[in-house]
Amino acid sequence: MYALEICGLAKTFKGKKMRTVEALKGLNLCVEPGEVLGFLGPNGAGKSTTIKCLMGLLRPTRGSATIQGRDISSAEARRSVGYLPENPAFYDYLNAEEYLLFVGRAFGMAPELLAQRTEEMLKLLELWEHRKRLIRTYSKGMVQRVGLAQVLLHDPDIYILDEPMSGLDPIGRALVKEIILDLKKRGKCVFFSTHITDDVEKICDRVAVINKGQLLVVDSVQNILQQGTEGYTVTVVAGDGRREEVFVTTDRLQSFIRDAAGESRSIEKIEPRRKDMEAFFLEIVAR
């Protein structure tokens, strides 16, 4: 059973002058348990619309989707999900501790477990010292951390995160990446949208590229990077100790190594030179 399964999902809006806008055009996508999938696309591509449909905030025009086999129209399906919206907004007259206790009660958590998890999440997201401050006094980055804390609080099996790195400083971004990788180790499914290619390259198993409401490609990050290999930078050491770096195309690598051995030159290092995820993304969107 898939953690998330999207079949022919489409969403149409009425725009200005009653013009029809196709925000989503028949998306088909499956996400496995224990998988981290990056939902990559430029602004306005349809990422947030897809996530809002999954979370029951928008009703799809056509198509269907399930969460652990349960239809997204079912409230029961969402009990196993931790959801972070793109622009989280909370009851700002509460402090962070009060808000997490409120969320935990909504999920029916036992009081002892809720108190323990609240403390753990506030410390994990480095909010413990600020837990008694009203949320209205928090910076954008601190509000984002509160959002991540409430996502993790009830330890769901599936995490649906809309731009989870938004508003975070480099330290916060690194912390969130560590958290996502830890969730993966624990067998959790993480589906997160972003337009930052470096995030996808560092932590995702697969990437799904969307643009103008249409899913363009779904592939593993490893496969994308391997296909993007343009050649190799080879460090060669001559008999007199001189080092030289030579760029060798993929088809010439084996013959270059044989020639170097025949000339009594040793190969010290071979490094692939390849397109990164950003180059792949720009090429797909431009195409």
Rosetta blueprint (number, residue, H / E / L):
1 M L
2 Y L
3 A L
4 L E
5 E E
6 I E
7 C E
8 G E
9 L E
10 A E
11 K E
12 T E
13 F E
14 K E
15 G L
16 K H
17 K H
18 M H
19 R L
20 T E
21 V E
22 E E
23 A E
24 L E
25 K E
26 G E
27 L E
28 N E
29 L E
30 C E
31 V E
32 E L
33 P L
34 G L
35 E L
36 V E
37 L E
38 G E
39 F E
40 L E
41 G L
42 P L
43 N L
44 G L
45 A L
46 G L
47 K H
48 S H
49 T H
50 T H
51 I H
52 K H
53 C H
54 L H
55 M L
56 G L
57 L L
58 L L
59 R L
60 P L
61 T L
62 R E
63 G E
64 S E
65 A E
66 T E
67 I E
68 Q L
69 G L
70 R E
71 D E
72 I L
73 S L
74 S L
75 A H
76 E H
77 A H
78 R H
79 R L
80 S L
81 V E
82 G E
83 Y E
84 L E
85 P L
86 E L
87 N L
88 P L
89 A L
90 F L
91 Y L
92 D L
93 Y L
94 L L
95 N E
96 A H
97 E H
98 E H
99 Y H
100 L H
101 L H
102 F H
103 V H
104 G H
105 R H
106 A H
107 F L
108 G L
109 M L
110 A L
111 P H
112 E H
113 L H
114 L H
115 A H
116 Q H
117 R H
118 T H
119 E H
120 E H
121 M H
122 L H
123 K H
124 L H
125 L L
126 E L
127 L L
128 W H
129 E H
130 H H
131 R L
132 K L
133 R L
134 L E
135 I H
136 R H
137 T H
138 Y L
139 S L
140 K H
141 G H
142 M H
143 V H
144 Q H
145 R H
146 V H
147 G H
148 L H
149 A H
150 Q H
151 V H
152 L H
153 L L
154 H L
155 D L
156 P L
157 D L
158 I E
159 Y E
160 I E
161 L E
162 D E
163 E L
164 P L
165 M L
166 S L
167 G L
168 L L
169 D L
170 P H
171 I H
172 G H
173 R H
174 A H
175 L H
176 V H
177 K H
178 E H
179 I H
180 I H
181 L H
182 D H
183 L H
184 K H
185 K H
186 R L
187 G L
188 K L
189 C E
190 V E
191 F E
192 F E
193 S E
194 T E
195 H L
196 I L
197 T H
198 D H
199 D H
200 V H
201 E H
202 K H
203 I H
204 C L
205 D L
206 R E
207 V E
208 A E
209 V E
210 I E
211 N E
212 K L
213 G L
214 Q E
215 L E
216 L E
217 V E
218 V E
219 D E
220 S E
221 V H
222 Q H
223 N H
224 I H
225 L H
226 Q H
227 Q H
228 G L
229 T E
230 E E
231 G E
232 Y E
233 T E
234 V E
235 T E
236 V E
237 V E
238 A L
239 G L
240 D L
241 G L
242 R L
243 R E
244 E E
245 E E
246 V E
247 F E
248 V E
249 T E
250 T H
251 D H
252 R H
253 L H
254 Q H
255 S H
256 F H
257 I H
258 R H
259 D H
260 A H
261 A H
262 G H
263 E L
264 S L
265 R L
266 S E
267 I E
268 E E
269 K E
270 I E
271 E E
272 P E
273 R E
274 R E
275 K L
276 D L
277 M H
278 E H
279 A H
280 F H
281 F H
282 L H
283 E H
284 I H
285 V H
286 A H
287 R L
